[in-house]
Amino acid sequence: MAPKIAIVYYSMYGHVRKLAEAEKKGVEAAGGSATLFQIAETLSDEVLGKMHAPPKPTDVAVLEDPAQLEEFDAFLFGIPTRYGNFPAQWKAFWDKTGKQWSTGAFWGKYAGLFISTGTMGGGQESTAIAAMSTLTHHGFVYVPLGYKHTFALLADLSEVRGGSPWGAGTFASADGSRQPTAKELELATAQGKAFYEVVSKVNFA
Ligand SMILES: Cc1cc2nc3c(=O)[nH]c(=O)nc-3n(C[C@H](O)[C@H](O)[C@H](O)COP(=O)(O)O)c2cc1C
């Protein structure tokens, strides 16, 4: 049976959302399908306004209850860095997963990561490493991007590019004005494909 894949992300300014769509394209190009979810907002409209955050898209389901994920076999999680770690919105979501943690509802399911930071050196790799603790406690099997399908892209130093063997990534710039580049989106699509290649070999029955 084909694995059920969810791409779950939080995105305040839209960069992670664009990576999420590119990841989905990759899963589909590899023969799979994936459902997008956005993590629920925790900040007030007043605070979001002060942070110049645009309204959230209405075409992606908001994940209110972690139980919504229990029917999926594999996950690509999209994270916009805050101080080299999850944003509070993501943390608030994980902090609602006590039931799944204690019952092992996510144990043995597969997970990959993709990340946006403002700047180079802003914490793409440290965010992935920080996420390992949450993945480990839930018993997720982490699927890195690695280099097998993306060596040329990851080794290409001809232009500024986010992403690493830990997962695809983009640099939003300090004011959020930089958008994911063609190479960053290509890397995200390659990750979606590679992720599907791994999880489609697993018997989730
Ligand atoms: C409170 C706060 C902390 C942040 N911390 C970092 C950081 O440690 N490193 C960094 O490169 N960018 C940092 N950023 C920038 C965000 O990572 C950036 O806005 C985000 O990646 C954009 O993704 P999005 O458009 O999907 O929200 C921070 C932003 C905020 C609001």
The ligand as an SDF file (V2000), in Angstrom:
LIG
                    3D

 31 33  0  0  0  0  0  0  0  0999 V2000
   11.6630   35.9160   16.8200 C   0  0  0  0  0  0  0  0  0  0  0  0
   12.4200   35.5230   15.6030 C   0  0  0  0  0  0  0  0  0  0  0  0
   13.6170   34.8320   15.7370 C   0  0  0  0  0  0  0  0  0  0  0  0
   14.3440   34.4730   14.6100 C   0  0  0  0  0  0  0  0  0  0  0  0
   15.5280   33.7920   14.7700 N   0  0  0  0  0  0  0  0  0  0  0  0
   16.2890   33.5440   13.6810 C   0  0  0  0  0  0  0  0  0  0  0  0
   17.5510   32.8900   13.8140 C   0  0  0  0  0  0  0  0  0  0  0  0
   17.9770   32.4670   14.8810 O   0  0  0  0  0  0  0  0  0  0  0  0
   18.2970   32.7220   12.6920 N   0  0  0  0  0  0  0  0  0  0  0  0
   17.8710   33.1550   11.4750 C   0  0  0  0  0  0  0  0  0  0  0  0
   18.6040   32.9960   10.4880 O   0  0  0  0  0  0  0  0  0  0  0  0
   16.6490   33.7080   11.3100 N   0  0  0  0  0  0  0  0  0  0  0  0
   15.8730   33.9130   12.3810 C   0  0  0  0  0  0  0  0  0  0  0  0
   14.6370   34.4780   12.2150 N   0  0  0  0  0  0  0  0  0  0  0  0
   14.1170   34.7070   10.8530 C   0  0  0  0  0  0  0  0  0  0  0  0
   13.1390   33.5910   10.4750 C   0  0  0  0  0  0  0  0  0  0  0  0
   13.7830   32.3280   10.4980 O   0  0  0  0  0  0  0  0  0  0  0  0
   12.5120   33.8820    9.1250 C   0  0  0  0  0  0  0  0  0  0  0  0
   11.5890   34.9330    9.3130 O   0  0  0  0  0  0  0  0  0  0  0  0
   11.8030   32.6580    8.5850 C   0  0  0  0  0  0  0  0  0  0  0  0
   12.7370   31.6660    8.2370 O   0  0  0  0  0  0  0  0  0  0  0  0
   10.9810   32.9670    7.3650 C   0  0  0  0  0  0  0  0  0  0  0  0
   10.2230   31.8300    7.0600 O   0  0  0  0  0  0  0  0  0  0  0  0
    8.6370   31.9730    6.8210 P   0  0  0  0  0  0  0  0  0  0  0  0
    8.4620   32.9900    5.7550 O   0  0  0  0  0  0  0  0  0  0  0  0
    8.1980   30.6300    6.3550 O   0  0  0  0  0  0  0  0  0  0  0  0
    7.9900   32.3810    8.1070 O   0  0  0  0  0  0  0  0  0  0  0  0
   13.8710   34.8090   13.3230 C   0  0  0  0  0  0  0  0  0  0  0  0
   12.6350   35.4660   13.1860 C   0  0  0  0  0  0  0  0  0  0  0  0
   11.9090   35.8180   14.3170 C   0  0  0  0  0  0  0  0  0  0  0  0
   10.5950   36.5290   14.1480 C   0  0  0  0  0  0  0  0  0  0  0  0
  1  2  1  0
  2  3  1  0
  2 30  2  0
  3  4  2  0
  4  5  1  0
  4 28  1  0
  5  6  2  0
  6  7  1  0
  6 13  1  0
  7  8  2  0
  7  9  1  0
  9 10  1  0
 10 11  2  0
 10 12  1  0
 12 13  2  0
 13 14  1  0
 14 15  1  0
 14 28  1  0
 15 16  1  0
 16 17  1  0
 16 18  1  0
 18 19  1  0
 18 20  1  0
 20 21  1  0
 20 22  1  0
 22 23  1  0
 23 24  1  0
 24 25  2  0
 24 26  1  0
 24 27  1  0
 28 29  2  0
 29 30  1  0
 30 31  1  0
M  END
$$$$
